[in-house]
Amino acid sequence: MAGLIKGPALFLAQFAGDEAPFNSLQNIAEWAASLGYRGVQIPTFDARLFDLDKAAESDGYCDEIKGICAEAGVEITELSTHLQGQLVAVHPAYDIAFDGFAPASVHGNPKARQEWAVDQMKKAAIASRRLGLDTSVSFTGSLAFPYLYPWPQRPAGLIDEAFGELAKRWKPILDVYEDNGVDIGYEIHPGEDVFDGATFEMFLEALDGHSRCQINYDPSHFLLQQMDYLAFIDIYHERICAFHVKDAEFNPDGRQGVYSGYQSWTQRAGRFRSLGDGQVDFGGIFSKLAQYDYDSWAVLEWECCLKSPQQGAAEGAPFIESHIIDVTDKAFDDFAGAETDKAQLRAMLGLAQ
C-alpha cells in the first residue's frame, strides 16, 4: 500500500499579516514549524509572502523560496491561486465584490480583470514546476451561481451554456498545467459553479475529462450542504489530489437551515469551526483516504467564527498528526505470508492430488 499521508501542513492565507511573525515567508514559515507543521501551502496572491510574477520567470527566486522554507523546517505543499481562479469567471452581479481580488489597475474592467487572472493562473503552473511541485489548488469561478435555486425557473439550456463557457475559459489554462506536469485541485465550494459532486461531473464532462482537472477535498463545505462527504471520497478518490483539513458544524432550528438566513457567522446554522470543535468525522475521512492510497498533504485551512487563529493553528498540528494513519503492509489476521505449494492448497480444499 501507499505510504503515509503527509502532514501536518498549514495554509498560510488566513494567517498572513503586517505584524511579525506573519509578515514575511521566513517569519511565518518558522512560526508554522515551531507549532509542529511540516509543510506550508503558499497563497500566490499575498505579496508579503510570495511574488508570483518573479517565480514564473526566475529559477533563482524559486530556489530562494525553497531555501527559506527548508531552513525553517517545512516543505512547500502547493501554491494556492484561489483568488485568481475565482476571477477567471465572474457573473456581473459579483463584479464589485470581486474587484478587490485584483489589482486596482483592472477594477471596473471585467475583461481586463479576467485577462489578468488567466495570466496569473498560467504563471502559477510555471512557478509550480520551477518549485518542483506537481499539484496546485484553486477555485473555478462562477457564471451560474446566481441561478442556484430554480426560482424563477431557469430557461432551458442556461446551465449548459454556463458550463460550456466555464470549460472554454479553463481548457487553455489546464493545457498549460499539462505542459508543466501540474494538477489543479479545485476546491469544491458554494459560490463557485463547481460546488458539489454533480457540478464537478458537469465541469469535467465539459472539459472532455481533462486529466489536470482534479479536486482539493474540503469536507467542511460538504457538511454545510448536508452531503455525504465520506461517500464523496468513494466516488471521486481518483480525482482527489489535495486535502484541506477544515471543520464545520450544522445546527438547523425553527428559524434557519442550509441557507442560514443572512445571519452573521456566529449566528448561522452552518458555520466553520476550528479542528475538533465541529461535526466533521475526520477519523472516517483519514481512514477513507488511507484506504484509497492518498499520499499527498493534509493541510489545515483554518477558519472559525469563535476561536482565535493562533489557538486554532496551535491545536491544528497535533490534531492532524493524531489522525494520520500509519498504513500497515499486512492485516492483523493475514497469515498468508508462509509459502504454500499447490499440493498443500489442494489438500486444504479436500481435493485429490
N, C-alpha and C positions, 0 to 999 in steps of 0.2 A: 504494500500500500504506500501511498504518498507520505511524505514526512509531515512535520508539524505545520499547523497554521502559524504564520509568522506574526510576531507581535510581543507586547502591545505597541501600538503606534498612535500618533496623535495628529489630527487635522488642525493645522495652525491658524486657520482663518478666524475662528472665534476668539482667539487669544491675542492676536497682534494688536499693538497699541503704540502710543507715543512715549510711554514711560518704560524704563528698564524693569524687568528683563524681556519685555515684549516688543522692543523697538528695533531689533535687528535679527537677522537669521542666526548669527553667532550666539547672541544672548538667549534667544528663545529656544534654540536647539540645546544649549547647555541646561537651561531650566527644565526642558522636557526630559532630558536624560537623567537629571537629578531626581525626577519623580519615578523613574523606572521604565520610561519609554525607550524602545529600541529603534523606532522609526518615526519619521515625520512626513506628513503629506503637505506639500507646499502650495499655497494659493498663488497662482501666477498673476493675480490681479492686485496684489498688495506690494507696492514699490518699496516699502520699508524692508521687505524680506527677499524680494526677487525681481530681477529685470528680465522679462520675457524676451523683449527685442534683442537684448545683448546675448541671452542664452541661445537664441536661434542662429546667431551669427558667429559665436566665439567658443571654440573648444576650450580656450584658456579660462574664460569666465566659468564655464561649466565645471572644469577641473577645480576652480577655486570654490565653487558652491559645494561640490562633493567633499573637498578637503575640510571646509568649515564644519560640515555635518559629521564627517568621520572623526575629526578631532574632538567634537563634542560627545561622541559615542553613539550616534544614531545614523541610520541609513535613510535615504530618500525613498519613500514608498511609491508615490505617484505625484505628478503635477495635477493640480486642480484648475479647471477652466470653467467652473460653474457659471460665473457671471458672463463671460464671453459667449459661452454656449447658449445661455438664455437669450442673448441678443441676436443670435442667428435667425430667430423667428419671433417677432413681437406683433401681437394684434394691436391695432391703433388705440384700443381702449386703454392699453398699458404704456403708451408712449411716454407720457410724462413721468410715470413711476420708474420706468426702466432707464430713462436718460441718465440717471445717477450712476449707473453701472459703467458708463462710457466716458471718455474724455470730453471736456467742455467744448472742444472744437467741433464735435458732431452732435451736440444737443440740438433738438428741434429739427433734425435732419435724419429721418429714419433710414433713408437709403445709405447715407454716409456711415451711419452707426452700424448698419448691417455689414457693410464692406469692411469696416474696422474689425468687427467681431470675427468675420470669416478669416481675415488675415491673421488675427490673433490665434485662432484655432489651428491654422496651418503651421504657424510658428511653434506652437506647443508640441506638435508632432515632431518637428525637427529638434527642438530642445530636449524632448524626452529621449530621443535617440542619442543625442550628444551626452546625455547624462547616464546612458546605459539602461534606461527604463523601457519596459515593454507594455506598460499599462498607464492610462491616464483616466481621470474622472471628470464628468461634465453634466450639463443639462441639455435637453433637446430644444428648449424654447417652445413657444406656443402660438398657434394661429386659431385654434378651435376652442380653447378652454372657456371663453365666454358663453359657449353653447353647450356646456357640460350637461345641464339639466334640460330635458327635452320639452321645455315650455318657455316661450312659444314653440310650437312644433318646428323642428328643423326641416328646411327644404330638402328634398331628396338629392343626394349627391354632395351635400355641403361638406360632410366629414371626409368623404373620399377625396374631394378636391383639396382639403386642408392637408391630409396626409400625403397626397401626391406632391404638393408644393413643399412640404417639410422634407420629404425624401430628396426632392430635386435640389434643395439647398445643401443638404448634408452629404449627398453622394460624392461631390468633388472633394469635400473635406476628408471624408473617410478614405478616399483613394490616396490622399497624401499620407494618411496614417498607415495605409497598406504599404506604401512605398518605403516607409520608415520602420515597419515592423512593430507598430504600436497599436494597441486596442484602445477604444474609448468605452469606458464603463459608464453608461448613462444612469444617473440617479433617478429612479422612477418615483415621481414626486407630484402631488397635486399642484396645479399652476403650470405644469408642463403638459403638452399634448400627450406625452407618454407618462401616465400616472398609475398604471396597473398592468397586469399581465396581458389583458386583452388589447390594450393600446400599444404595448410593446410589440405584440404579434403583428398588428396593423402596420406599425412603422417598419418592422423588419421585412414584412412582405413587400411594402412599397420600395424598399431598398434592394429587393431581389436577394434577400438573405445575406447581405454584405457581412463578410467574416469579421470585420473590425467593429461591428455594432454589437456591443456587449452590455453587461449590467453591473452597476455598482449597487449591491444589495444593501438596502437600509430598511430594517423591519419596522421602524417607528412609523413610517408613512403608510405602511400596510395595516398596522394595528389601528391607526386613526380612521382608516376606511373600513375597518372591520373585515379585513381579508384574512384568509388562512395563510399566514406568512411562512409556515413550515411546509405546507403543500406547494407553495411557490418555489421553494428550493427543489422539491421533487421534479417539478415541471421544467424549470429553467436552469438547472445547475450547470448545464454545459455552456451557458452563456454568462455565468457569473464570474467576473474577473477581479472584482474588488468588493470590499465589505466595510460599510460604515456601522460601527457598533454604537447604536443610539437607542435610548429608551423612550417610552411614551406611556400614557395611560388614557383610558376612555371611560368616563363615568357619566353616562346619559341619565337624565332625570326627566321630570314632567315639563321642564321648560326648554330643553335643548338636547340635540343629538349630534349626528356626524357634522353638521354644518356649524354648530356651536354659536349660533345667534349673534354674530358680530361682536362677541364679547372679547375683553382683553384676555391675554394668555392665561393669567391666573384664574379667570372666571370661566374658561372654556371647558366643555365636557371632554374634549380631546386636547391634550397638551403634552409637550415634550418634558421629559424628566432626566435627571442625572442617572447614570447607570446604577441599577439595583433599586431605584426609587419608583420605577414604573411597573408595567404589567407584562413586558416582553419576556418570553421564555427563552433566555439566552442559552440555558442548558440544552434545550431542544435544537436551537439553531446551530450551536457549535457541534453537536452530535451529527446533525444532518450534513453540515459542511465537511466534517471529517469522513462521513460515510461516502461522500461523493469526491473525495480526494482533493478538496480545495486546499491549496498550499501557498496561497498568497497572504497578504497582510490583513490583520484585524485592526481597523483604525477607529479610534474614538472620535466621533463627531459630537462635541458637547453642545447641547442646548438645553436649558432648564429654566422654567418660569419662577423657580423658588431659590435654588441653591446657587452660590457664587461660582464663577468659573474656576477660581483657584481651588476650591474644595472639590468641585467636580472632576477636575484634572487629576488632583492628588488621589482621589478614590478610584479613578478610572483605570489606572495602570494595573494595580493588583486585582481588580475585578476581571479585566480581560485575561490576565495571567492565569487566574484560577479557573477560567473556562476553557483554555486551550487544552485540547486532548492530545496526549502523547499516544499516537496511534500504534496499536500492537501489530506485530507481524504474525501473531498466532493466537487464535481464540483460546479461552481457558480450557475448553473441552476438546481441543484439536489434538487427537492422539495419532494423527496420520503421518507423523514425522518418520516413524520407522518404516523402512522399505519392506514391502511385501511382494513376493513373487506371484506369478499367475496361478501356480498350483495352490498356494495358500488362499488366494482370493476365491478360487473355485470351491475349495474346501469350506470356506466360511459360508458360501451360498448353498452348501449341500449338493454340489454338482460333481459328477464323475470326472475323474482326471482324463 
